[in-house]
Amino acid sequence: MADILIRDIPEPLKREIELAAHKVGQSLSDRAIDLLRKGMAAERRSQQELSLSA
């Protein structure tokens, strides 16, 4: 597995991710990975919808 360092994350966003992680019993890193995956999937869907409408 690779590592990634994300700098200058606003403190409120970090707290929001920490709270979301705690609610589902995940670590901060695991929750961040899940959120990145969901964000990337949404991005792909959006791009596909744009290319279908073009």
C-alpha positions in Angstrom: 0.0 0.0 0.0 1.1 3.5 -0.7 1.0 6.5 1.6 -0.4 10.0 0.8 0.2 13.2 2.8 -2.4 15.9 2.4 -1.3 19.2 3.9 -3.3 22.1 5.1 -6.6 20.4 5.7 -8.9 22.8 7.5 -9.4 21.8 11.1 -13.2 21.7 10.8 -13.0 19.3 7.9 -10.5 17.1 9.8 -12.9 17.0 12.8 -15.8 16.2 10.6 -14.0 13.2 9.2 -12.9 12.1 12.7 -16.5 12.2 13.9 -17.7 10.3 10.9 -15.0 7.7 11.5 -15.9 7.4 15.1 -19.6 6.9 14.3 -18.9 3.9 12.1 -15.9 2.5 14.2 -13.2 3.3 11.7 -9.9 5.0 12.0 -9.4 8.4 10.5 -7.3 7.0 7.7 -9.8 4.3 6.8 -12.6 6.8 6.8 -10.6 9.2 4.6 -9.9 6.4 2.2 -13.6 5.5 2.0 -14.5 9.1 1.4 -11.8 9.5 -1.4 -13.2 6.3 -3.1 -16.7 7.6 -3.0 -15.6 11.0 -4.3 -13.7 9.4 -7.1 -16.7 7.2 -8.0 -18.9 10.3 -8.1 -16.4 12.1 -10.3 -16.4 9.2 -12.8 -20.2 9.1 -12.9 -20.3 12.8 -13.5 -17.8 12.6 -16.3 -19.7 9.7 -17.9 -23.0 11.6 -17.7 -21.3 14.6 -19.4 -19.9 12.5 -22.2 -23.3 10.8 -22.7 -25.1 14.2 -23.0 -22.5 15.6 -25.4 
